[in-house]
């Protein structure tokens, strides 16, 4: 039967999928740990007021562009 010929291959593919998914989750976990560690260095030096001022200015520029009539 054709279906039975692929059952073993399908099981192998499921195992590979599961293994690769676990590996991807591990890498994401490691990336998050690295991110958190790096964040401890730059967050203390970050000027959040300046970031907020810049955010407001960029938003105003975007809204001004969106309000302009299109040709």
Backbone as CSV, one residue per row, in Angstrom:
resi,resn,N_x,N_y,N_z,CA_x,CA_y,CA_z,C_x,C_y,C_z
1,UNK,0.848,-1.185,0.000,0.000,0.000,0.000,0.892,1.246,0.000
2,UNK,0.523,2.229,-0.781,1.321,3.450,-0.925,1.379,4.223,0.388
3,UNK,0.257,4.277,1.081,0.204,5.014,2.343,1.157,4.423,3.379
4,UNK,1.185,3.117,3.478,2.059,2.468,4.459,3.530,2.717,4.161
5,UNK,3.860,2.913,2.896,5.247,3.175,2.519,5.740,4.488,3.118
6,UNK,4.833,5.420,3.354,5.224,6.734,3.868,4.997,6.899,5.371
7,UNK,4.419,5.907,6.030,4.164,6.026,7.467,5.453,6.184,8.269
8,UNK,6.463,5.401,7.931,7.751,5.513,8.621,8.386,6.867,8.384
9,UNK,8.313,7.328,7.149,8.876,8.641,6.821,8.104,9.749,7.548
10,UNK,6.795,9.624,7.617,5.984,10.626,8.312,6.341,10.671,9.792
11,UNK,6.557,9.531,10.403,6.941,9.488,11.814,8.297,10.152,12.015
12,UNK,9.217,9.900,11.098,10.538,10.515,11.186,10.433,12.034,11.048
13,UNK,9.606,12.488,10.129,9.427,13.924,9.931,8.814,14.562,11.180
14,UNK,7.856,13.889,11.816,7.262,14.409,13.053,8.313,14.533,14.153
15,UNK,9.181,13.531,14.271,10.252,13.598,15.280,11.204,14.753,14.974
16,UNK,11.564,14.900,13.706,12.456,15.992,13.315,11.811,17.345,13.622
17,UNK,10.531,17.471,13.307,9.803,18.709,13.578,9.830,19.015,15.071
18,UNK,9.543,18.022,15.873,9.527,18.206,17.324,10.911,18.599,17.836
19,UNK,11.941,17.918,17.359,13.309,18.228,17.781,13.700,19.649,17.383
20,UNK,13.373,20.036,16.161,13.731,21.374,15.692,12.941,22.452,16.420
21,UNK,11.698,22.162,16.748,10.904,23.118,17.513,11.508,23.316,18.899
22,UNK,11.900,22.232,19.546,12.555,22.339,20.855,13.852,23.134,20.750
23,UNK,14.606,22.902,19.689,15.856,23.632,19.483,15.571,25.121,19.275
24,UNK,14.563,25.443,18.492,14.201,26.842,18.258,13.792,27.525,19.558
25,UNK,13.025,26.833,20.375,12.608,27.390,21.668,13.821,27.636,22.554
26,UNK,14.778,26.718,22.544,16.003,26.894,23.333,16.762,28.137,22.869
27,UNK,16.902,28.293,21.536,17.613,29.465,21.008,16.888,30.758,21.360
28,UNK,15.576,30.758,21.308,14.819,31.947,21.712,15.040,32.259,23.187
29,UNK,15.070,31.229,24.010,15.325,31.417,25.441,16.719,32.018,25.660
30,UNK,17.721,31.518,24.936,19.083,32.039,25.064,19.158,33.489,24.574
31,UNK,18.456,33.791,23.487,18.437,35.163,22.973,17.805,36.107,23.987
32,UNK,16.750,35.665,24.638,16.082,36.490,25.656,17.017,36.735,26.834
33,UNK,17.746,35.720,27.258,18.698,35.902,28.359,19.791,36.900,27.982
34,UNK,20.309,36.780,26.757,21.341,37.713,26.293,20.778,39.127,26.214
35,UNK,19.568,39.258,25.702,18.917,40.570,25.609,18.761,41.189,26.991
36,UNK,18.281,40.403,27.934,18.082,40.917,29.292,19.397,41.365,29.918
37,UNK,20.454,40.605,29.674,21.761,40.985,30.219,22.251,42.285,29.590
38,UNK,22.140,42.401,28.274,22.563,43.630,27.602,21.736,44.828,28.063
39,UNK,20.465,44.599,28.279,19.576,45.679,28.696,20.011,46.286,30.026
40,UNK,20.617,45.490,30.892,21.069,46.029,32.177,22.159,47.076,31.983
41,UNK,22.905,46.994,30.887,23.976,47.953,30.636,23.448,49.275,30.097
42,UNK,22.522,49.216,29.136,22.124,50.464,28.495,20.885,51.117,29.093
43,UNK,20.065,50.390,29.809,18.832,51.002,30.316,19.116,52.076,31.366
44,UNK,20.153,51.889,32.155,20.490,52.882,33.176,20.956,54.192,32.549
45,UNK,21.541,54.127,31.366,22.068,55.316,30.709,21.079,55.933,29.723
46,UNK,19.931,55.334,29.561,18.987,55.797,28.555,18.221,57.021,29.045
47,UNK,18.076,57.993,28.168,17.337,59.218,28.469,15.910,59.041,27.958
48,UNK,15.035,58.547,28.821,13.674,58.229,28.405,12.872,59.480,28.057
49,UNK,13.195,60.608,28.665,12.512,61.853,28.303,12.845,62.250,26.869
50,UNK,14.106,62.093,26.482,14.501,62.400,25.106,13.834,61.444,24.126
51,UNK,13.723,60.190,24.507,13.050,59.206,23.654,11.591,59.601,23.466
52,UNK,10.935,60.014,24.527,9.526,60.425,24.437,9.373,61.663,23.561
53,UNK,10.263,62.638,23.712,10.199,63.835,22.858,10.357,63.461,21.392
54,UNK,11.279,62.575,21.125,11.502,62.135,19.740,10.282,61.383,19.216
55,UNK,9.696,60.536,20.048,8.512,59.783,19.631,7.373,60.723,19.257
56,UNK,7.159,61.751,20.081,6.096,62.724,19.811,6.377,63.445,18.499
57,UNK,7.621,63.861,18.292,7.972,64.585,17.068,7.775,63.713,15.834
58,UNK,8.205,62.467,15.893,8.043,61.561,14.750,6.564,61.327,14.464
59,UNK,5.784,61.142,15.511,4.335,60.942,15.315,3.701,62.166,14.659
60,UNK,4.095,63.362,15.101,3.561,64.583,14.503,3.936,64.680,13.026
61,UNK,5.166,64.314,12.700,5.598,64.339,11.302,4.791,63.355,10.461
62,UNK,4.552,62.180,10.988,3.766,61.171,10.270,2.341,61.661,10.064
63,UNK,1.749,62.215,11.116,0.380,62.714,11.002,0.293,63.874,10.020
64,UNK,1.311,64.744,9.993,1.319,65.857,9.039,1.402,65.331,7.608
65,UNK,2.237,64.337,7.393,2.346,63.735,6.055,1.032,63.076,5.653
66,UNK,0.390,62.404,6.580,-0.868,61.713,6.285,-1.983,62.699,5.973
67,UNK,-1.921,63.898,6.552,-2.973,64.897,6.342,-2.818,65.643,5.022
68,UNK,-1.659,65.578,4.415,-1.435,66.285,3.146,-2.253,65.645,2.035
69,UNK,-2.831,66.498,1.188,-3.599,65.931,0.063,-2.685,65.210,-0.919
70,UNK,-3.180,64.169,-1.463,-2.426,63.383,-2.451,-2.726,63.913,-3.847
71,UNK,-1.714,63.921,-4.709,-1.949,64.385,-6.102,-2.814,63.430,-6.892
